[in-house]
Amino acid sequence: MATITKKEVIDRIAEKTGQSRTNVKATVQLFLDEMIDELTNGNRLEFRDFGVFEVRARASRVAQNPKTLEQVIVPARKAVRFKVGRLMRERVVGKTVSEVAALR
């Protein structure tokens, strides 16, 4: 499995669209900044067939240090959750929505 960087994605988009790498880089970065801003404001981002990004509050909990077995309080925090959309699931996982529902 390979790791693809933002630079590589920008290069691919620039090549496919014929736009300059600089313009594509600025557009991609603006898109990512907007996503971060919206999630910071507590908004939900929904991209049909791709997926949904949302911020969820995680409650504080008691955990245990596995080395010392000491009880540690993990404070409450926010976490970004991504729920995969239909088209992405079908292309990546190879299962349709009805097949996934049948497994449940």
Secondary structure as the mmCIF struct_conf table of DSSP 4:
data_model
#
loop_
_struct_conf.conf_type_id
_struct_conf.id
_struct_conf.beg_label_comp_id
_struct_conf.beg_label_asym_id
_struct_conf.beg_label_seq_id
_struct_conf.end_label_comp_id
_struct_conf.end_label_asym_id
_struct_conf.end_label_seq_id
HELX_RH_AL_P HELX_RH_AL_P1 LYS A 6 THR A 17
HELX_RH_AL_P HELX_RH_AL_P2 ARG A 21 THR A 40
TURN_TY1_P TURN_TY1_P1 ASN A 41 GLY A 42
STRN STRN1 LEU A 45 PHE A 47
TURN_TY1_P TURN_TY1_P2 ARG A 48 PHE A 50
STRN STRN2 GLY A 51 ARG A 58
STRN STRN3 ARG A 61 GLN A 64
TURN_TY1_P TURN_TY1_P3 PRO A 66 THR A 68
STRN STRN4 GLN A 71 VAL A 74
HELX_LH_PP_P HELX_LH_PP_P1 PRO A 75 ALA A 76
STRN STRN5 ARG A 77 VAL A 84
HELX_RH_AL_P HELX_RH_AL_P3 ARG A 86 VAL A 92
TURN_TY1_P TURN_TY1_P4 VAL A 93 VAL A 93
HELX_RH_AL_P HELX_RH_AL_P4 VAL A 97 LEU A 103
#
